[in-house]
Amino acid sequence: MSTPAFNLIDQPWIPVAWVEGKSGPPEVGLRDMFLRAQEIRSLLIPEAPAHSALLRVLYALTARITGLDEARPGSWGDRREEVLEQGFFERNMELPNGRQAGVEGYFEQWSHRFNLFDRDRPWLQDPRLPDQCDSKNTAGAHKLIMSRAAGNNHSWFGHWSHHDPVPPSLAQATLSLLTWHYWGAPGALSTRTVGEVSHHYAKAAPLRAALSYHPECDNLFLTLLAGLTPPADEVSRQTDLCPWERDDLPDPLKPMPEPLGPCSQLTACSQHSLYLVPDQDGEHVADAYVTWAYDAERIRPQDDYLIWDIDDDGNTFPRLADSSRSLWRDIDALLLKQLDDSSPIQPRVMDHAFDVSEYLRIRALGFEQDAAQAANRQYVDSTTPMVLTRVEQAAVSTDLPVRQLRELGELFGERLNLATKEAWLKYTDDKKNNPGTWQDAVAARYWPAAEDEFWLRFRQLTRSDNTAESNFDFQNACRAFGQHALEAYETVTGSVTRTARGAKAVAGARAIILAAVKDPLKAMERAKKKKAAKKS
């Protein structure tokens, strides 16, 4: 069977939504995507981890096409301003050492490395796997597509049978390939034998279980430029390589090469090695090899699109994806600078995104997973309103109010949870009786109302350099969040108040919420001490 041709530069595989008044095909290849980026509103990828993974690849390609992959010549910020004015360069741009920029220049130079089924260098795959792995024990199409049932994972969007597999389209397989490189599971996969080393254990992918934050503008052109971060002065495009730009395939018995700049950091940190097998018609993927990429210790580099939390020992770790946690609860860590050594570290991309557009949204894309096991739970995909402006970073009047708004919402969410648990246990008089049903019910009522309250008050803040002119009423905000908590509490617990036992239990536990309404600062301080005690 001849190898089918599927070049990702020209073959349509990226789902897109077009700007109002513009039209085009539902899927585009990389070339058309860059050439028409100003006409494309956004990527239209339903799987959040695939969306985030593709954005990282597109950031790297944007840096290459625009020549913003190096800090010099001149000011990097000024050069990005020129791109903003002119659009992506379509023509060839000769760079030192034989490199080319511009949409046509870059893709002409590397077109042979973007074939999905190339015999020697298939894109983001290792052609050695059919020889190094057992061809009778491959991963299969279901393992490749993470939303299908395989191993410990349930089937999300349909019923699939291993006895009658449905081969994924090439577009779906390509997005799944990216998902594995960035979000793939640790643990047992296909056995790979390299020299005297033979095993089937892979390490977790670099973004495993994390939540990734991406600036989003009115069109894809602005979105991609807003997602760039400036390289350090010593970064060279000769050494800061994407996997498809390397002369040789990596040695799986050596440590993963250290990323030497933004492009390698964005694209070359995978801990998994994959190889796709096309079916006979060349329009689907029939099988896949999925295994370990490096036998040495895992390297998890810093990432410019994550919020980094800090433990008591000063170690940083990415904020994890949680499908039950609304994006507004991360807003101060996204917008505002680090307060002290224990405060979360803002994603580095936020330092530069507002230079592209003063008005942008932040999109959180992630995968709620078990970080240490092969268990996938839920995609996370949420977006802030377009109210985040450069002024937030400069206007000191909004710093404390934004933090206090978030803290008040968290405070009453926690007090509501405690009160509900206390009422349930007093009513049932059984410590082993799980209050989860009530807790889930109050959370479902409180958090959406708290989110609406947060954004309503956020929009009312006065942006100025005077801390006294924020137009923020702390006590009024406290009462509003407290009222949302009480309403959720009374709605859920009301069914048991018809009995004396139930009424007594509900009334007694309600005091937990009322105490926070009466003295919120004391309650907030107590919550901080409790959190610190848990860490220690």
DOGUGU-55128 format. One line per 5 residues: number of its first residue (from 1); for each residue z, y, x negated of C-alpha. Coordinates in pm, whole numbers, plus 50000, padded with zeros to 5 digits. Example, Ala and Ser with C-alpha at 12.3 -4.5 7.8 and 13.67 -1.06 7.14 Angstrom:
BEGIN
1> 50780,49550,48770  50714,49894,48633 .
// end
This chain:
BEGIN
1> 50000,50000,50000  49907,50340,49862  50179,50601,49830  50158,50850,50119  50123,51218,50037 .
6> 50395,51447,50168  50425,51765,49968  50716,51975,50091  50544,52296,49986  50266,52273,50243 .
11> 50363,51997,50488  50566,52127,50786  50925,51996,50786  51161,52297,50822  51243,52385,51187 .
16> 51246,52763,51242  51296,53021,51515  51062,53320,51512  51154,53687,51544  51094,53827,51893 .
21> 50731,53928,51922  50618,53688,51646  50498,53333,51686  50422,53035,51473  50457,52656,51455 .
26> 50798,52497,51523  50811,52362,51167  50684,52511,50842  50653,52409,50479  50816,52596,50194 .
31> 50512,52812,50116  50466,52941,50470  50840,52984,50510  50855,53227,50217  50529,53402,50298 .
36> 50637,53463,50660  51013,53497,50600  51024,53843,50759  50877,53698,51079  51124,53408,51095 .
41> 51455,53483,51265  51646,53184,51130  51638,52818,51042  51668,52601,51352  51851,52300,51213 .
46> 52101,52141,51454  52292,51948,51185  52530,52196,51020  52558,52017,50681  52180,51986,50651 .
51> 52148,52357,50734  52397,52454,50464  52237,52220,50210  51888,52358,50274  52015,52716,50244 .
56> 52144,52638,49896  51804,52504,49791  51635,52810,49943  51872,53046,49759  51769,52885,49432 .
61> 51400,52909,49520  51445,53273,49624  51599,53353,49286  51307,53185,49108  51036,53348,49321 .
66> 51181,53698,49282  51282,53670,48917  51645,53731,49020  51747,53410,48843  51841,53615,48534 .
71> 52061,53924,48505  51811,54125,48304  51588,54321,48253  51749,54629,48403  52001,54623,48684 .
76> 52002,54303,48893  52105,54503,49200  51822,54752,49153  51570,54472,49118  51693,54315,49440 .
81> 51647,54655,49607  51284,54649,49495  51238,54308,49656  51395,54444,49975  51135,54721,49982 .
86> 50831,54513,49885  50904,54169,50033  50867,53838,49853  50602,53854,49581  50302,53650,49688 .
91> 50107,53675,49365  50166,53502,49034  50415,53676,48809  50411,53578,48444  50757,53546,48293 .
96> 50854,53472,47931  50823,53115,47798  50550,53010,48039  50751,53047,48360  50599,53197,48674 .
101> 50748,53382,48968  50605,53487,49301  50550,53245,49589  50211,53125,49465  50302,53129,49098 .
106> 50618,52923,49131  50483,52664,49373  50162,52621,49174  50363,52556,48859  50593,52300,49024 .
111> 50382,52158,49308  50378,51813,49144  50758,51795,49169  50780,51859,49546  50620,51534,49665 .
116> 50861,51328,49872  50701,50997,49762  50572,51072,49413  50576,50755,49200  50724,50920,48891 .
121> 50932,51213,49019  50989,51210,49396  51171,51528,49503  51549,51501,49457  51523,51123,49416 .
126> 51549,50868,49138  51245,50637,49114  51444,50395,48893  51658,50272,49183  51426,49994,49310 .
131> 51458,49835,48965  51829,49910,48919  51946,49812,49270  51920,49494,49475  51612,49535,49695 .
136> 51765,49290,49946  52077,49501,49991  51947,49855,50049  52118,50125,50255  51865,50124,50535 .
141> 51754,50406,50763  52080,50411,50962  52288,50477,50650  52053,50755,50546  52092,50937,50880 .
146> 52463,51025,50895  52461,51077,51272  52373,50712,51328  52619,50425,51340  52678,50272,50997 .
151> 52998,50145,50835  53297,50342,50969  53080,50601,51144  52999,50598,51512  52663,50691,51658 .
156> 52652,51054,51771  52325,51133,51944  52193,50800,52064  52229,50423,52050  52083,50254,51746 .
161> 52051,49889,51656  52020,49743,51308  51812,49465,51461  51557,49712,51595  51576,50018,51365 .
166> 51401,50341,51458  51255,50487,51137  51323,50860,51093  51040,51108,51060  50971,51251,50716 .
171> 51122,51587,50817  51440,51420,50942  51461,51202,50631  51422,51502,50402  51708,51688,50570 .
176> 51918,51371,50553  51837,51341,50183  51980,51690,50135  52286,51607,50346  52370,51312,50121 .
181> 52339,51519,49805  52586,51780,49930  52811,51598,50180  52774,51231,50091  53062,50984,50115 .
186> 53262,50835,49831  53315,50462,49806  53102,50151,49831  52724,50193,49845  52437,49995,49694 .
191> 52516,49824,49364  52338,49992,49073  52301,49828,48733  52231,50046,48430  52260,49865,48098 .
196> 52594,49685,48096  52738,49898,48377  52708,49755,48727  52904,49868,49034  52864,50020,49380 .
201> 53123,50298,49388  53007,50658,49426  53215,50974,49403  53237,51230,49681  52959,51487,49709 .
206> 53042,51842,49594  53083,51985,49947  53249,51679,50100  53470,51789,50395  53436,52160,50305 .
211> 53340,52460,50519  53063,52679,50377  53015,53047,50467  52673,53212,50468  52572,53574,50544 .
216> 52313,53593,50820  52083,53888,50896  51810,53972,51146  51543,53768,50970  51522,53493,50710 .
221> 51395,53725,50438  51713,53934,50454  51931,53627,50499  51804,53466,50180  51843,53784,49976 .
226> 52193,53838,50116  52282,53486,50003  52208,53551,49634  52479,53611,49378  52401,53776,49042 .
231> 52388,53543,48740  52607,53607,48436  52448,53790,48145  52418,53472,47938  52232,53272,48206 .
236> 51879,53172,48107  51615,53025,48335  51528,52793,48044  51863,52614,48071  51978,52689,48426 .
241> 51752,52425,48577  51704,52276,48920  51666,51894,48919  51289,51910,48982  51245,52142,48682 .
246> 51397,51906,48427  51169,51719,48192  51366,51396,48217  51574,51219,48475  51950,51238,48415 .
251> 52134,50965,48225  52364,50797,48482  52600,50676,48207  52672,51028,48083  52872,51298,48265 .
256> 52689,51520,48509  52541,51812,48314  52754,52123,48350  52584,52385,48569  52467,52670,48348 .
261> 52395,52928,48617  52340,52982,48989  52030,52764,49025  52184,52452,48872  52511,52523,49053 .
266> 52323,52538,49383  52103,52231,49338  52214,52004,49053  52572,51893,49129  52505,51584,49340 .
271> 52713,51271,49283  52465,51050,49470  52131,50905,49377  51875,50824,49648  51526,50682,49685 .
276> 51324,50685,50009  51083,50407,50103  50797,50505,50338  50674,50277,50615  50318,50153,50632 .
281> 50183,50449,50828  50329,50694,50576  50475,50908,50855  50828,50766,50861  51092,50639,50621 .
286> 51147,50266,50657  51430,50220,50409  51647,50399,50155  51849,50331,49843  52178,50524,49828 .
291> 52407,50476,49530  52606,50647,49254  52446,50906,49027  52700,50930,48743  52949,50678,48614 .
296> 53161,50943,48441  53435,51155,48593  53334,51378,48883  53276,51748,48818  53335,51984,49109 .
301> 53216,52331,49002  53315,52655,49166  53099,52744,49464  53011,53098,49576  53006,53009,49948 .
306> 53352,52857,49996  53694,53005,50066  53921,52879,49787  54284,52820,49878  54549,52808,49606 .
311> 54843,52568,49582  55181,52637,49420  55055,52510,49084  54765,52755,49083  54501,52489,49156 .
316> 54213,52592,49379  54064,52377,49654  53804,52460,49918  53903,52532,50275  53822,52223,50476 .
321> 53608,52203,50787  53810,52170,51106  53620,52152,51436  53930,52266,51626  53970,52585,51419 .
326> 53779,52898,51528  53599,53107,51267  53795,53426,51345  54104,53260,51197  53935,53286,50854 .
331> 53820,53644,50901  54065,53816,50665  53986,53568,50388  53616,53642,50441  53630,54020,50471 .
336> 53919,54134,50258  54003,54112,49892  54269,53876,49761  54614,54029,49818  54805,53829,49557 .
341> 54785,53515,49343  54868,53291,49638  54620,53443,49884  54285,53270,49943  53991,53369,49723 .
346> 53704,53528,49915  53361,53360,49884  53186,53538,49597  52871,53586,49805  53065,53836,50018 .
351> 53085,54072,49720  52708,54122,49728  52582,54042,50078  52646,54391,50219  52409,54543,49963 .
356> 52124,54382,50159  52238,54476,50508  52534,54681,50627  52540,54481,50947  52545,54106,50922 .
361> 52703,53799,51069  52884,53524,50883  52783,53170,50968  53027,52889,50892  52859,52552,50837 .
366> 53049,52239,50756  53122,51876,50818  53464,51758,50930  53497,51442,50722  53752,51233,50543 .
371> 53740,51366,50187  53836,51032,50030  53674,50782,50268  53339,50725,50436  53440,50867,50774 .
376> 53246,51148,50943  53390,51319,51249  53220,51639,51361  52976,51910,51259  53114,52262,51238 .
381> 52874,52550,51314  52999,52892,51426  52897,53253,51377  53085,53582,51386  52953,53871,51598 .
386> 52749,54128,51408  53047,54357,51349  53111,54287,50982  53003,54589,50781  53034,54719,50430 .
391> 53286,54969,50567  53540,54688,50611  53570,54658,50235  53612,55031,50175  53813,55140,50477 .
396> 54178,55081,50394  54271,55151,50756  54141,54809,50866  54297,54597,50592  54645,54544,50738 .
401> 54537,54544,51107  54278,54270,51049  54536,54056,50873  54798,54122,51141  54556,54045,51423 .
406> 54478,53710,51268  54847,53643,51194  54948,53724,51552  54688,53487,51691  54807,53213,51455 .
411> 55175,53286,51529  55147,53242,51905  54921,52940,51866  55192,52776,51655  55475,52885,51889 .
416> 55278,52756,52189  55234,52419,52019  55607,52396,51936  55715,52501,52285  55483,52248,52447 .
421> 55613,51968,52227  55975,52069,52296  55919,52080,52673  55749,51740,52673  56022,51570,52471 .
426> 56302,51720,52685  56123,51623,53005  56045,51266,52898  56369,51222,52700  56180,50993,52464 .
431> 56117,51102,52105  55854,50831,52064  55651,50960,52358  55351,51144,52213  55306,51499,52351 .
436> 54944,51509,52238  54798,51532,52589  54989,51852,52668  54927,51996,52322  54552,51941,52347 .
441> 54548,52099,52693  54732,52418,52590  54521,52451,52275  54201,52426,52482  54323,52717,52694 .
446> 54486,52936,52433  54245,52946,52139  53932,53062,52327  54137,53338,52494  54291,53434,52159 .
451> 53947,53454,52001  53821,53690,52271  54134,53901,52226  54085,53917,51851  53725,54037,51866 .
456> 53803,54287,52143  54071,54454,51930  53871,54415,51610  53587,54621,51755  53831,54894,51859 .
461> 53960,54950,51505  53876,55291,51361  53702,55260,51025  53839,55535,50798  54013,55585,50466 .
466> 54337,55683,50635  54575,55390,50691  54743,55582,50975  54420,55612,51176  54328,55251,51243 .
471> 54372,55278,51623  54577,54957,51606  54881,54904,51828  55073,54611,51681  55321,54573,51967 .
476> 55049,54587,52231  54848,54323,52045  55161,54109,52016  55219,54123,52391  54854,54034,52459 .
481> 54855,53724,52239  55197,53630,52376  55066,53656,52732  54774,53424,52650  55022,53172,52508 .
486> 55250,53194,52811  54962,53155,53055  54839,52842,52877  55192,52705,52860  55272,52763,53227 .
491> 54937,52626,53346  54984,52297,53163  55356,52248,53219  55363,52374,53579  55310,52030,53728 .
496> 55659,51912,53623  55856,52219,53730  55894,52084,54086  56181,51870,53960  56509,52007,53825 .
501> 56466,51810,53504  56114,51941,53448  56202,52301,53536  56494,52298,53293  56281,52152,53012 .
506> 55998,52401,53064  56227,52704,53096  56426,52613,52786  56120,52563,52564  55955,52882,52692 .
511> 56213,53072,52484  56026,52966,52169  55731,53183,52276  55942,53465,52417  56136,53497,52090 .
516> 55811,53574,51906  55717,53834,52169  56056,54002,52128  56056,54012,51745  55711,53919,51608 .
521> 55778,54039,51253  56082,53814,51223  55883,53523,51369  55594,53586,51128  55831,53594,50829 .
526> 55993,53271,50942  55649,53110,50976  55557,53214,50620  55882,53070,50479  55827,52746,50670 .
531> 55472,52719,50534  55593,52785,50178  55866,52522,50215  55608,52264,50326  55396,52336,50017 .
536> 55691,52291,49785 .
// end
